[in-house]
């Protein structure tokens, strides 16, 4: 094997690693972003929750 062969194998291995990592980065990045957005949404929802208004029927008044 010559230097060119070793270099070519090294390049192919490097490209294989990069091609394998890109989908994982996309998937885990999407999961992280979705979780972050949902946490922010639930915090906003909890901050906005106020005592529910009644229409009088729940309290026995008409």
Predicted model as a PDB file, atoms N, CA, C, CB and O in Angstrom, pLDDT in the B-factor column:
MODEL        1                                                                  
ATOM      1  N   UNK A   1       0.837  -1.179   0.000  1.00 83.00           N  
ATOM      2  CA  UNK A   1       0.000   0.000   0.000  1.00 83.00           C  
ATOM      3  C   UNK A   1       0.885   1.247   0.000  1.00 83.00           C  
ATOM      4  CB  UNK A   1      -0.954  -0.004   1.216  1.00 83.00           C  
ATOM      5  O   UNK A   1       1.880   1.336   0.718  1.00 83.00           O  
ATOM      6  N   UNK A   2       0.497   2.160  -0.799  1.00 92.00           N  
ATOM      7  CA  UNK A   2       1.269   3.395  -0.908  1.00 92.00           C  
ATOM      8  C   UNK A   2       0.644   4.477  -0.019  1.00 92.00           C  
ATOM      9  CB  UNK A   2       1.338   3.872  -2.387  1.00 92.00           C  
ATOM     10  O   UNK A   2      -0.412   4.279   0.581  1.00 92.00           O  
ATOM     11  N   UNK A   3       1.314   5.602   0.046  1.00 94.00           N  
ATOM     12  CA  UNK A   3       0.820   6.738   0.825  1.00 94.00           C  
ATOM     13  C   UNK A   3      -0.538   7.203   0.277  1.00 94.00           C  
ATOM     14  CB  UNK A   3       1.847   7.907   0.799  1.00 94.00           C  
ATOM     15  O   UNK A   3      -1.426   7.579   1.042  1.00 94.00           O  
ATOM     16  N   UNK A   4      -0.686   7.173  -1.020  1.00 94.00           N  
ATOM     17  CA  UNK A   4      -1.957   7.588  -1.628  1.00 94.00           C  
ATOM     18  C   UNK A   4      -3.106   6.671  -1.203  1.00 94.00           C  
ATOM     19  CB  UNK A   4      -1.836   7.599  -3.160  1.00 94.00           C  
ATOM     20  O   UNK A   4      -4.220   7.139  -0.968  1.00 94.00           O  
ATOM     21  N   UNK A   5      -2.838   5.379  -1.107  1.00 95.00           N  
ATOM     22  CA  UNK A   5      -3.876   4.438  -0.673  1.00 95.00           C  
ATOM     23  C   UNK A   5      -4.305   4.718   0.771  1.00 95.00           C  
ATOM     24  CB  UNK A   5      -3.371   2.987  -0.803  1.00 95.00           C  
ATOM     25  O   UNK A   5      -5.496   4.750   1.081  1.00 95.00           O  
ATOM     26  N   UNK A   6      -3.333   4.916   1.631  1.00 95.00           N  
ATOM     27  CA  UNK A   6      -3.622   5.195   3.043  1.00 95.00           C  
ATOM     28  C   UNK A   6      -4.379   6.519   3.164  1.00 95.00           C  
ATOM     29  CB  UNK A   6      -2.308   5.239   3.879  1.00 95.00           C  
ATOM     30  O   UNK A   6      -5.319   6.632   3.951  1.00 95.00           O  
ATOM     31  N   UNK A   7      -3.968   7.506   2.391  1.00 96.00           N  
ATOM     32  CA  UNK A   7      -4.636   8.800   2.409  1.00 96.00           C  
ATOM     33  C   UNK A   7      -6.079   8.668   1.936  1.00 96.00           C  
ATOM     34  CB  UNK A   7      -3.878   9.806   1.536  1.00 96.00           C  
ATOM     35  O   UNK A   7      -6.982   9.269   2.518  1.00 96.00           O  
ATOM     36  N   UNK A   8      -6.296   7.898   0.898  1.00 97.00           N  
ATOM     37  CA  UNK A   8      -7.646   7.696   0.370  1.00 97.00           C  
ATOM     38  C   UNK A   8      -8.529   6.977   1.390  1.00 97.00           C  
ATOM     39  CB  UNK A   8      -7.594   6.897  -0.943  1.00 97.00           C  
ATOM     40  O   UNK A   8      -9.687   7.351   1.579  1.00 97.00           O  
ATOM     41  N   UNK A   9      -7.995   5.957   2.042  1.00 97.00           N  
ATOM     42  CA  UNK A   9      -8.761   5.239   3.070  1.00 97.00           C  
ATOM     43  C   UNK A   9      -9.094   6.177   4.222  1.00 97.00           C  
ATOM     44  CB  UNK A   9      -7.973   4.009   3.588  1.00 97.00           C  
ATOM     45  O   UNK A   9     -10.213   6.164   4.736  1.00 97.00           O  
ATOM     46  N   UNK A  10      -8.124   6.987   4.624  1.00 97.00           N  
ATOM     47  CA  UNK A  10      -8.362   7.957   5.707  1.00 97.00           C  
ATOM     48  C   UNK A  10      -9.456   8.949   5.355  1.00 97.00           C  
ATOM     49  CB  UNK A  10      -7.081   8.712   6.032  1.00 97.00           C  
ATOM     50  O   UNK A  10     -10.303   9.268   6.189  1.00 97.00           O  
ATOM     51  N   UNK A  11      -9.440   9.435   4.120  1.00 97.00           N  
ATOM     52  CA  UNK A  11     -10.469  10.370   3.679  1.00 97.00           C  
ATOM     53  C   UNK A  11     -11.845   9.707   3.672  1.00 97.00           C  
ATOM     54  CB  UNK A  11     -10.135  10.910   2.284  1.00 97.00           C  
ATOM     55  O   UNK A  11     -12.836  10.316   4.075  1.00 97.00           O  
ATOM     56  N   UNK A  12     -11.900   8.460   3.214  1.00 97.00           N  
ATOM     57  CA  UNK A  12     -13.182   7.752   3.172  1.00 97.00           C  
ATOM     58  C   UNK A  12     -13.727   7.510   4.579  1.00 97.00           C  
ATOM     59  CB  UNK A  12     -13.029   6.417   2.431  1.00 97.00           C  
ATOM     60  O   UNK A  12     -14.929   7.633   4.816  1.00 97.00           O  
ATOM     61  N   UNK A  13     -12.846   7.169   5.499  1.00 97.00           N  
ATOM     62  CA  UNK A  13     -13.273   6.963   6.885  1.00 97.00           C  
ATOM     63  C   UNK A  13     -13.790   8.274   7.468  1.00 97.00           C  
ATOM     64  CB  UNK A  13     -12.107   6.411   7.746  1.00 97.00           C  
ATOM     65  O   UNK A  13     -14.824   8.286   8.137  1.00 97.00           O  
ATOM     66  N   UNK A  14     -13.091   9.367   7.224  1.00 97.00           N  
ATOM     67  CA  UNK A  14     -13.503  10.672   7.721  1.00 97.00           C  
ATOM     68  C   UNK A  14     -14.863  11.088   7.151  1.00 97.00           C  
ATOM     69  CB  UNK A  14     -12.448  11.719   7.375  1.00 97.00           C  
ATOM     70  O   UNK A  14     -15.723  11.584   7.879  1.00 97.00           O  
ATOM     71  N   UNK A  15     -15.047  10.882   5.854  1.00 97.00           N  
ATOM     72  CA  UNK A  15     -16.333  11.204   5.234  1.00 97.00           C  
ATOM     73  C   UNK A  15     -17.435  10.320   5.811  1.00 97.00           C  
ATOM     74  CB  UNK A  15     -16.256  11.035   3.700  1.00 97.00           C  
ATOM     75  O   UNK A  15     -18.550  10.792   6.035  1.00 97.00           O  
ATOM     76  N   UNK A  16     -17.140   9.055   6.052  1.00 97.00           N  
ATOM     77  CA  UNK A  16     -18.131   8.150   6.646  1.00 97.00           C  
ATOM     78  C   UNK A  16     -18.546   8.590   8.035  1.00 97.00           C  
ATOM     79  CB  UNK A  16     -17.585   6.741   6.706  1.00 97.00           C  
ATOM     80  O   UNK A  16     -19.725   8.529   8.383  1.00 97.00           O  
ATOM     81  N   UNK A  17     -17.578   9.036   8.834  1.00 96.00           N  
ATOM     82  CA  UNK A  17     -17.895   9.511  10.184  1.00 96.00           C  
ATOM     83  C   UNK A  17     -18.763  10.760  10.115  1.00 96.00           C  
ATOM     84  CB  UNK A  17     -16.604   9.800  10.978  1.00 96.00           C  
ATOM     85  O   UNK A  17     -19.745  10.874  10.848  1.00 96.00           O  
ATOM     86  N   UNK A  18     -18.410  11.690   9.246  1.00 96.00           N  
ATOM     87  CA  UNK A  18     -19.183  12.926   9.110  1.00 96.00           C  
ATOM     88  C   UNK A  18     -20.601  12.629   8.631  1.00 96.00           C  
ATOM     89  CB  UNK A  18     -18.487  13.892   8.135  1.00 96.00           C  
ATOM     90  O   UNK A  18     -21.564  13.179   9.165  1.00 96.00           O  
ATOM     91  N   UNK A  19     -20.732  11.765   7.632  1.00 96.00           N  
ATOM     92  CA  UNK A  19     -22.061  11.423   7.089  1.00 96.00           C  
ATOM     93  C   UNK A  19     -22.902  10.713   8.152  1.00 96.00           C  
ATOM     94  CB  UNK A  19     -21.924  10.525   5.823  1.00 96.00           C  
ATOM     95  O   UNK A  19     -24.126  10.844   8.156  1.00 96.00           O  
ATOM     96  N   UNK A  20     -22.265   9.967   9.047  1.00 95.00           N  
ATOM     97  CA  UNK A  20     -23.000   9.286  10.105  1.00 95.00           C  
ATOM     98  C   UNK A  20     -23.424  10.260  11.199  1.00 95.00           C  
ATOM     99  CB  UNK A  20     -22.153   8.167  10.700  1.00 95.00           C  
ATOM    100  O   UNK A  20     -24.513  10.117  11.754  1.00 95.00           O  
ATOM    101  N   UNK A  21     -22.598  11.234  11.517  1.00 96.00           N  
ATOM    102  CA  UNK A  21     -22.896  12.154  12.608  1.00 96.00           C  
ATOM    103  C   UNK A  21     -23.960  13.192  12.256  1.00 96.00           C  
ATOM    104  CB  UNK A  21     -21.641  12.853  13.027  1.00 96.00           C  
ATOM    105  O   UNK A  21     -24.718  13.614  13.129  1.00 96.00           O  
ATOM    106  N   UNK A  22     -24.026  13.599  11.015  1.00 96.00           N  
ATOM    107  CA  UNK A  22     -24.967  14.662  10.626  1.00 96.00           C  
ATOM    108  C   UNK A  22     -26.421  14.304  10.964  1.00 96.00           C  
ATOM    109  CB  UNK A  22     -24.843  14.945   9.127  1.00 96.00           C  
ATOM    110  O   UNK A  22     -27.104  15.147  11.546  1.00 96.00           O  
ATOM    111  N   UNK A  23     -26.933  13.125  10.641  1.00 95.00           N  
ATOM    112  CA  UNK A  23     -28.324  12.814  11.024  1.00 95.00           C  
ATOM    113  C   UNK A  23     -28.541  12.818  12.538  1.00 95.00           C  
ATOM    114  CB  UNK A  23     -28.722  11.457  10.466  1.00 95.00           C  
ATOM    115  O   UNK A  23     -29.587  13.262  13.012  1.00 95.00           O  
ATOM    116  N   UNK A  24     -27.555  12.323  13.303  1.00 95.00           N  
ATOM    117  CA  UNK A  24     -27.691  12.338  14.755  1.00 95.00           C  
ATOM    118  C   UNK A  24     -27.748  13.768  15.287  1.00 95.00           C  
ATOM    119  CB  UNK A  24     -26.532  11.580  15.405  1.00 95.00           C  
ATOM    120  O   UNK A  24     -28.528  14.064  16.192  1.00 95.00           O  
ATOM    121  N   UNK A  25     -26.933  14.643  14.734  1.00 96.00           N  
ATOM    122  CA  UNK A  25     -26.948  16.045  15.155  1.00 96.00           C  
ATOM    123  C   UNK A  25     -28.299  16.673  14.849  1.00 96.00           C  
ATOM    124  CB  UNK A  25     -25.822  16.836  14.462  1.00 96.00           C  
ATOM    125  O   UNK A  25     -28.845  17.412  15.668  1.00 96.00           O  
ATOM    126  N   UNK A  26     -28.831  16.383  13.684  1.00 96.00           N  
ATOM    127  CA  UNK A  26     -30.141  16.935  13.310  1.00 96.00           C  
ATOM    128  C   UNK A  26     -31.233  16.406  14.231  1.00 96.00           C  
ATOM    129  CB  UNK A  26     -30.476  16.593  11.845  1.00 96.00           C  
ATOM    130  O   UNK A  26     -32.068  17.178  14.703  1.00 96.00           O  
ATOM    131  N   UNK A  27     -31.239  15.108  14.490  1.00 96.00           N  
ATOM    132  CA  UNK A  27     -32.280  14.509  15.339  1.00 96.00           C  
ATOM    133  C   UNK A  27     -32.195  15.034  16.759  1.00 96.00           C  
ATOM    134  CB  UNK A  27     -32.162  12.982  15.341  1.00 96.00           C  
ATOM    135  O   UNK A  27     -33.198  15.489  17.309  1.00 96.00           O  
ATOM    136  N   UNK A  28     -31.011  14.980  17.366  1.00 96.00           N  
ATOM    137  CA  UNK A  28     -30.881  15.419  18.750  1.00 96.00           C  
ATOM    138  C   UNK A  28     -31.066  16.932  18.884  1.00 96.00           C  
ATOM    139  CB  UNK A  28     -29.522  15.009  19.300  1.00 96.00           C  
ATOM    140  O   UNK A  28     -31.588  17.408  19.892  1.00 96.00           O  
ATOM    141  N   UNK A  29     -30.647  17.673  17.885  1.00 95.00           N  
ATOM    142  CA  UNK A  29     -30.886  19.116  17.899  1.00 95.00           C  
ATOM    143  C   UNK A  29     -32.365  19.427  17.831  1.00 95.00           C  
ATOM    144  CB  UNK A  29     -30.164  19.788  16.743  1.00 95.00           C  
ATOM    145  O   UNK A  29     -32.842  20.325  18.525  1.00 95.00           O  
ATOM    146  N   UNK A  30     -33.093  18.703  17.011  1.00 95.00           N  
ATOM    147  CA  UNK A  30     -34.541  18.895  16.917  1.00 95.00           C  
ATOM    148  C   UNK A  30     -35.248  18.509  18.198  1.00 95.00           C  
ATOM    149  CB  UNK A  30     -35.103  18.093  15.766  1.00 95.00           C  
ATOM    150  O   UNK A  30     -36.174  19.198  18.626  1.00 95.00           O  
ATOM    151  N   UNK A  31     -34.823  17.412  18.819  1.00 96.00           N  
ATOM    152  CA  UNK A  31     -35.427  17.010  20.091  1.00 96.00           C  
ATOM    153  C   UNK A  31     -35.148  18.038  21.178  1.00 96.00           C  
ATOM    154  CB  UNK A  31     -34.904  15.638  20.522  1.00 96.00           C  
ATOM    155  O   UNK A  31     -36.036  18.371  21.963  1.00 96.00           O  
ATOM    156  N   UNK A  32     -33.922  18.540  21.227  1.00 94.00           N  
ATOM    157  CA  UNK A  32     -33.559  19.549  22.228  1.00 94.00           C  
ATOM    158  C   UNK A  32     -34.374  20.824  22.026  1.00 94.00           C  
ATOM    159  CB  UNK A  32     -32.050  19.865  22.157  1.00 94.00           C  
ATOM    160  O   UNK A  32     -34.888  21.400  22.984  1.00 94.00           O  
ATOM    161  N   UNK A  33     -34.485  21.258  20.771  1.00 94.00           N  
ATOM    162  CA  UNK A  33     -35.235  22.473  20.480  1.00 94.00           C  
ATOM    163  C   UNK A  33     -36.719  22.306  20.808  1.00 94.00           C  
ATOM    164  CB  UNK A  33     -35.063  22.858  19.014  1.00 94.00           C  
ATOM    165  O   UNK A  33     -37.334  23.203  21.384  1.00 94.00           O  
ATOM    166  N   UNK A  34     -37.289  21.164  20.442  1.00 93.00           N  
ATOM    167  CA  UNK A  34     -38.695  20.907  20.755  1.00 93.00           C  
ATOM    168  C   UNK A  34     -38.947  20.896  22.247  1.00 93.00           C  
ATOM    169  CB  UNK A  34     -39.136  19.591  20.156  1.00 93.00           C  
ATOM    170  O   UNK A  34     -39.942  21.450  22.713  1.00 93.00           O  
ATOM    171  N   UNK A  35     -38.057  20.272  23.001  1.00 93.00           N  
ATOM    172  CA  UNK A  35     -38.202  20.236  24.457  1.00 93.00           C  
ATOM    173  C   UNK A  35     -38.105  21.636  25.046  1.00 93.00           C  
ATOM    174  CB  UNK A  35     -37.137  19.326  25.083  1.00 93.00           C  
ATOM    175  O   UNK A  35     -38.871  21.993  25.941  1.00 93.00           O  
ATOM    176  N   UNK A  36     -37.170  22.420  24.549  1.00 92.00           N  
ATOM    177  CA  UNK A  36     -36.984  23.785  25.041  1.00 92.00           C  
ATOM    178  C   UNK A  36     -38.226  24.631  24.757  1.00 92.00           C  
ATOM    179  CB  UNK A  36     -35.739  24.429  24.395  1.00 92.00           C  
ATOM    180  O   UNK A  36     -38.683  25.378  25.622  1.00 92.00           O  
ATOM    181  N   UNK A  37     -38.762  24.512  23.562  1.00 90.00           N  
ATOM    182  CA  UNK A  37     -39.955  25.280  23.206  1.00 90.00           C  
ATOM    183  C   UNK A  37     -41.166  24.853  24.025  1.00 90.00           C  
ATOM    184  CB  UNK A  37     -40.255  25.127  21.722  1.00 90.00           C  
ATOM    185  O   UNK A  37     -41.963  25.695  24.439  1.00 90.00           O  
ATOM    186  N   UNK A  38     -41.312  23.556  24.260  1.00 89.00           N  
ATOM    187  CA  UNK A  38     -42.439  23.082  25.059  1.00 89.00           C  
ATOM    188  C   UNK A  38     -42.320  23.516  26.514  1.00 89.00           C  
ATOM    189  CB  UNK A  38     -42.539  21.568  24.978  1.00 89.00           C  
ATOM    190  O   UNK A  38     -43.329  23.833  27.144  1.00 89.00           O  
ATOM    191  N   UNK A  39     -41.106  23.535  27.059  1.00 87.00           N  
ATOM    192  CA  UNK A  39     -40.912  24.002  28.428  1.00 87.00           C  
ATOM    193  C   UNK A  39     -41.273  25.484  28.539  1.00 87.00           C  
ATOM    194  CB  UNK A  39     -39.454  23.767  28.879  1.00 87.00           C  
ATOM    195  O   UNK A  39     -41.924  25.894  29.500  1.00 87.00           O  
ATOM    196  N   UNK A  40     -40.859  26.276  27.572  1.00 83.00           N  
ATOM    197  CA  UNK A  40     -41.185  27.699  27.591  1.00 83.00           C  
ATOM    198  C   UNK A  40     -42.692  27.899  27.481  1.00 83.00           C  
ATOM    199  CB  UNK A  40     -40.462  28.436  26.449  1.00 83.00           C  
ATOM    200  O   UNK A  40     -43.263  28.765  28.145  1.00 83.00           O  
ATOM    201  N   UNK A  41     -43.322  27.101  26.648  1.00 77.00           N  
ATOM    202  CA  UNK A  41     -44.772  27.224  26.462  1.00 77.00           C  
ATOM    203  C   UNK A  41     -45.517  26.872  27.741  1.00 77.00           C  
ATOM    204  CB  UNK A  41     -45.247  26.321  25.314  1.00 77.00           C  
ATOM    205  O   UNK A  41     -46.480  27.547  28.105  1.00 77.00           O  
ATOM    206  N   UNK A  42     -45.071  25.808  28.435  1.00 77.00           N  
ATOM    207  CA  UNK A  42     -45.759  25.411  29.661  1.00 77.00           C  
ATOM    208  C   UNK A  42     -45.535  26.435  30.763  1.00 77.00           C  
ATOM    209  CB  UNK A  42     -45.284  24.029  30.119  1.00 77.00           C  
ATOM    210  O   UNK A  42     -46.434  26.673  31.570  1.00 77.00           O  
ATOM    211  N   UNK A  43     -44.349  27.049  30.814  1.00 74.00           N  
ATOM    212  CA  UNK A  43     -44.104  28.088  31.817  1.00 74.00           C  
ATOM    213  C   UNK A  43     -44.985  29.298  31.546  1.00 74.00           C  
ATOM    214  CB  UNK A  43     -42.618  28.500  31.826  1.00 74.00           C  
ATOM    215  O   UNK A  43     -45.519  29.904  32.476  1.00 74.00           O  
ATOM    216  N   UNK A  44     -45.138  29.647  30.277  1.00 72.00           N  
ATOM    217  CA  UNK A  44     -45.985  30.778  29.919  1.00 72.00           C  
ATOM    218  C   UNK A  44     -47.438  30.471  30.268  1.00 72.00           C  
ATOM    219  CB  UNK A  44     -45.847  31.110  28.420  1.00 72.00           C  
ATOM    220  O   UNK A  44     -48.154  31.333  30.778  1.00 72.00           O  
ATOM    221  N   UNK A  45     -47.865  29.254  29.995  1.00 69.00           N  
ATOM    222  CA  UNK A  45     -49.232  28.857  30.303  1.00 69.00           C  
ATOM    223  C   UNK A  45     -49.478  28.908  31.803  1.00 69.00           C  
ATOM    224  CB  UNK A  45     -49.518  27.452  29.765  1.00 69.00           C  
ATOM    225  O   UNK A  45     -50.524  29.385  32.242  1.00 69.00           O  
ATOM    226  N   UNK A  46     -48.526  28.422  32.594  1.00 68.00           N  
ATOM    227  CA  UNK A  46     -48.692  28.417  34.043  1.00 68.00           C  
ATOM    228  C   UNK A  46     -48.741  29.841  34.584  1.00 68.00           C  
ATOM    229  CB  UNK A  46     -47.557  27.633  34.712  1.00 68.00           C  
ATOM    230  O   UNK A  46     -49.459  30.109  35.547  1.00 68.00           O  
ATOM    231  N   UNK A  47     -47.998  30.743  33.988  1.00 62.00           N  
ATOM    232  CA  UNK A  47     -47.996  32.125  34.443  1.00 62.00           C  
ATOM    233  C   UNK A  47     -49.318  32.816  34.111  1.00 62.00           C  
ATOM    234  CB  UNK A  47     -46.829  32.888  33.816  1.00 62.00           C  
ATOM    235  O   UNK A  47     -49.720  33.753  34.801  1.00 62.00           O  
ATOM    236  N   UNK A  48     -49.988  32.360  33.066  1.00 62.00           N  
ATOM    237  CA  UNK A  48     -51.221  32.997  32.638  1.00 62.00           C  
ATOM    238  C   UNK A  48     -52.474  32.421  33.291  1.00 62.00           C  
ATOM    239  CB  UNK A  48     -51.342  32.888  31.162  1.00 62.00           C  
ATOM    240  O   UNK A  48     -53.562  32.983  33.163  1.00 62.00           O  
ATOM    241  N   UNK A  49     -52.317  31.301  33.989  1.00 62.00           N  
ATOM    242  CA  UNK A  49     -53.497  30.660  34.589  1.00 62.00           C  
ATOM    243  C   UNK A  49     -53.968  31.507  35.762  1.00 62.00           C  
ATOM    244  CB  UNK A  49     -53.179  29.195  35.053  1.00 62.00           C  
ATOM    245  O   UNK A  49     -53.214  31.779  36.697  1.00 62.00           O  
ATOM    246  N   UNK A  50     -55.207  31.912  35.696  1.00 58.00           N  
ATOM    247  CA  UNK A  50     -55.848  32.702  36.746  1.00 58.00           C  
ATOM    248  C   UNK A  50     -57.061  31.905  37.193  1.00 58.00           C  
ATOM    249  CB  UNK A  50     -56.250  34.157  36.244  1.00 58.00           C  
ATOM    250  O   UNK A  50     -57.484  30.973  36.510  1.00 58.00           O  
ATOM    251  N   UNK A  51     -57.613  32.268  38.327  1.00 55.00           N  
ATOM    252  CA  UNK A  51     -58.795  31.568  38.808  1.00 55.00           C  
ATOM    253  C   UNK A  51     -59.859  31.569  37.712  1.00 55.00           C  
ATOM    254  CB  UNK A  51     -59.338  32.221  40.108  1.00 55.00           C  
ATOM    255  O   UNK A  51     -60.175  32.619  37.152  1.00 55.00           O  
ATOM    256  N   UNK A  52     -60.405  30.407  37.410  1.00 59.00           N  
ATOM    257  CA  UNK A  52     -61.441  30.357  36.375  1.00 59.00           C  
ATOM    258  C   UNK A  52     -62.675  31.142  36.806  1.00 59.00           C  
ATOM    259  CB  UNK A  52     -61.824  28.901  36.064  1.00 59.00           C  
ATOM    260  O   UNK A  52     -63.079  31.096  37.967  1.00 59.00           O  
ATOM    261  N   UNK A  53     -63.257  31.849  35.872  1.00 62.00           N  
ATOM    262  CA  UNK A  53     -64.452  32.617  36.164  1.00 62.00           C  
ATOM    263  C   UNK A  53     -65.660  31.691  36.156  1.00 62.00           C  
ATOM    264  CB  UNK A  53     -64.632  33.765  35.147  1.00 62.00           C  
ATOM    265  O   UNK A  53     -65.782  30.803  35.312  1.00 62.00           O  
ATOM    266  N   UNK A  54     -66.527  31.914  37.096  1.00 62.00           N  
ATOM    267  CA  UNK A  54     -67.744  31.099  37.157  1.00 62.00           C  
ATOM    268  C   UNK A  54     -68.914  31.919  36.636  1.00 62.00           C  
ATOM    269  CB  UNK A  54     -68.021  30.604  38.612  1.00 62.00           C  
ATOM    270  O   UNK A  54     -68.906  33.149  36.670  1.00 62.00           O  
ATOM    271  N   UNK A  55     -69.891  31.218  36.165  1.00 63.00           N  
ATOM    272  CA  UNK A  55     -71.069  31.910  35.638  1.00 63.00           C  
ATOM    273  C   UNK A  55     -72.206  31.912  36.654  1.00 63.00           C  
ATOM    274  CB  UNK A  55     -71.533  31.254  34.332  1.00 63.00           C  
ATOM    275  O   UNK A  55     -73.333  32.257  36.300  1.00 63.00           O  
ATOM    276  N   UNK A  56     -71.949  31.546  37.880  1.00 59.00           N  
ATOM    277  CA  UNK A  56     -72.981  31.573  38.905  1.00 59.00           C  
ATOM    278  C   UNK A  56     -73.597  30.215  39.158  1.00 59.00           C  
ATOM    279  CB  UNK A  56     -74.049  32.538  38.526  1.00 59.00           C  
ATOM    280  O   UNK A  56     -74.059  29.953  40.268  1.00 59.00           O  
ATOM    281  N   UNK A  57     -73.618  29.344  38.167  1.00 61.00           N  
ATOM    282  CA  UNK A  57     -74.233  28.038  38.324  1.00 61.00           C  
ATOM    283  C   UNK A  57     -73.379  27.135  39.208  1.00 61.00           C  
ATOM    284  CB  UNK A  57     -74.453  27.390  36.961  1.00 61.00           C  
ATOM    285  O   UNK A  57     -73.908  26.307  39.950  1.00 61.00           O  
ATOM    286  N   UNK A  58     -72.055  27.294  39.129  1.00 59.00           N  
ATOM    287  CA  UNK A  58     -71.161  26.445  39.935  1.00 59.00           C  
ATOM    288  C   UNK A  58     -71.251  26.805  41.405  1.00 59.00           C  
ATOM    289  CB  UNK A  58     -69.708  26.577  39.454  1.00 59.00           C  
ATOM    290  O   UNK A  58     -71.072  25.940  42.262  1.00 59.00           O  
ATOM    291  N   UNK A  59     -71.528  28.083  41.719  1.00 59.00           N  
ATOM    292  CA  UNK A  59     -71.584  28.522  43.116  1.00 59.00           C  
ATOM    293  C   UNK A  59     -72.977  28.392  43.710  1.00 59.00           C  
ATOM    294  CB  UNK A  59     -71.119  29.957  43.227  1.00 59.00           C  
ATOM    295  O   UNK A  59     -73.145  28.606  44.911  1.00 59.00           O  
ATOM    296  N   UNK A  60     -73.970  28.054  42.921  1.00 60.00           N  
ATOM    297  CA  UNK A  60     -75.314  27.900  43.405  1.00 60.00           C  
ATOM    298  C   UNK A  60     -76.158  29.147  43.252  1.00 60.00           C  
ATOM    299  CB  UNK A  60     -75.282  27.496  44.815  1.00 60.00           C  
ATOM    300  O   UNK A  60     -77.333  29.162  43.619  1.00 60.00           O  
ATOM    301  N   UNK A  61     -75.559  30.186  42.712  1.00 59.00           N  
ATOM    302  CA  UNK A  61     -76.326  31.416  42.492  1.00 59.00           C  
ATOM    303  C   UNK A  61     -76.870  31.431  41.081  1.00 59.00           C  
ATOM    304  CB  UNK A  61     -75.457  32.668  42.748  1.00 59.00           C  
ATOM    305  O   UNK A  61     -76.209  30.940  40.166  1.00 59.00           O  
ATOM    306  N   UNK A  62     -78.018  31.964  40.884  1.00 53.00           N  
ATOM    307  CA  UNK A  62     -78.577  32.007  39.544  1.00 53.00           C  
ATOM    308  C   UNK A  62     -78.609  33.404  38.994  1.00 53.00           C  
ATOM    309  CB  UNK A  62     -79.955  31.430  39.535  1.00 53.00           C  
ATOM    310  O   UNK A  62     -79.055  33.614  37.866  1.00 53.00           O  
TER     311      UNK A  62                                                      
ENDMDL                                                                          
END                                                                             
